[in-house]
Amino acid sequence: MRTPAGPAYFRVMSRFAEVAFTPSVREVQREEGSDRAVGRMLDGAGPERLGPDEAAFVTARDGFYLASVGSSGWPYVQFRGGPAGFAHVVDDGATIAFADVRGNR
């Protein structure tokens, strides 16, 4: 069963949303219908934490793609890899942590 994230997590997610979601990004979110979900992050009612099944899936991977989109609308996608288990789920499912090693750029 998933448990809701605590108040500190919501403050971090809210701050992330304030920085990442520029006015032009928010406009696209409104156009595409995702503005309500983002609004929850801005209001401090962010997503649920990862549960045990999701955490097991993440920690079993030997790689993943990390992606973001800038205000220009173009994506920036990076691969991160290592031995299985290099990524960890910490903070009771609130954070995925991994070592950023040379060659992972």
C-alpha positions as CSV (number, residue, x, y, z in Angstrom):
1,M,0.0,0.0,0.0
2,R,1.3,3.4,-0.8
3,T,1.7,6.0,1.9
4,P,1.4,9.7,1.3
5,A,4.6,11.7,1.3
6,G,5.3,14.0,4.3
7,P,5.2,17.8,4.4
8,A,8.9,18.3,3.7
9,Y,8.6,16.3,0.5
10,F,5.7,18.5,-0.7
11,R,7.8,21.6,0.0
12,V,10.6,20.3,-2.1
13,M,8.2,19.2,-4.9
14,S,6.5,22.6,-4.8
15,R,9.8,24.4,-5.1
16,F,10.8,22.2,-8.0
17,A,7.5,22.9,-9.7
18,E,7.9,26.7,-9.2
19,V,11.4,26.5,-10.9
20,A,10.7,24.0,-13.6
21,F,7.2,25.1,-14.7
22,T,7.7,28.5,-16.3
23,P,4.7,30.4,-17.5
24,S,5.1,29.1,-21.1
25,V,5.3,25.5,-19.7
26,R,2.2,26.1,-17.6
27,E,0.4,27.3,-20.7
28,V,1.2,24.1,-22.6
29,Q,0.1,22.1,-19.5
30,R,-3.2,23.8,-19.6
31,E,-3.6,23.2,-23.3
32,E,-2.7,19.5,-22.9
33,G,-4.8,18.9,-19.8
34,S,-2.1,18.2,-17.3
35,D,-2.4,21.4,-15.4
36,R,-4.5,19.9,-12.6
37,A,-1.8,17.3,-11.7
38,V,0.9,20.0,-11.7
39,G,-1.3,22.3,-9.7
40,R,-1.3,19.7,-6.9
41,M,2.5,19.9,-6.8
42,L,2.4,23.7,-6.7
43,D,-0.2,23.5,-3.9
44,G,1.9,21.0,-1.9
45,A,-0.2,17.9,-2.6
46,G,2.3,16.1,-4.7
47,P,2.4,12.5,-5.9
48,E,2.4,9.5,-3.7
49,R,5.6,7.7,-2.8
50,L,6.9,4.6,-4.5
51,G,5.6,1.4,-2.9
52,P,7.6,-1.8,-2.3
53,D,6.9,-3.2,-5.8
54,E,8.0,0.0,-7.6
55,A,11.1,0.2,-5.4
56,A,12.0,-3.4,-6.2
57,F,11.6,-2.7,-9.9
58,V,13.8,0.5,-9.7
59,T,16.6,-1.2,-7.8
60,A,16.7,-4.2,-10.1
61,R,17.5,-2.0,-13.2
62,D,20.9,-1.5,-14.7
63,G,20.0,1.7,-16.4
64,F,17.3,4.3,-17.0
65,Y,16.7,7.5,-18.9
66,L,16.4,10.8,-17.2
67,A,14.5,13.4,-19.2
68,S,13.4,17.0,-18.9
69,V,11.9,19.7,-21.2
70,G,13.1,23.3,-21.2
71,S,11.0,26.4,-21.9
72,S,11.9,25.9,-25.6
73,G,9.8,22.8,-25.6
74,W,12.7,20.5,-26.6
75,P,13.5,17.5,-24.5
76,Y,16.8,16.7,-23.0
77,V,17.2,13.0,-22.4
78,Q,20.2,11.3,-20.7
79,F,21.0,7.7,-20.0
80,R,22.2,6.7,-16.6
81,G,23.6,3.2,-16.1
82,G,25.6,0.9,-13.8
83,P,25.4,-2.5,-12.3
84,A,21.9,-3.7,-11.3
85,G,21.1,-2.0,-8.0
86,F,23.0,1.2,-8.7
87,A,19.8,3.2,-8.2
88,H,18.2,3.2,-4.8
89,V,14.8,4.2,-3.5
90,V,15.3,6.2,-0.3
91,D,13.3,8.5,2.0
92,D,10.5,5.9,2.3
93,G,9.9,6.0,-1.5
94,A,10.1,9.7,-2.0
95,T,13.5,9.8,-3.7
96,I,15.4,7.8,-6.3
97,A,19.1,8.2,-5.7
98,F,22.0,7.1,-7.8
99,A,25.7,7.8,-8.2
100,D,26.5,10.0,-11.2
101,V,29.7,8.4,-12.4
102,R,32.1,9.4,-15.1
103,G,30.8,8.4,-18.5
104,N,27.2,8.9,-17.5
105,R,27.0,12.3,-19.1
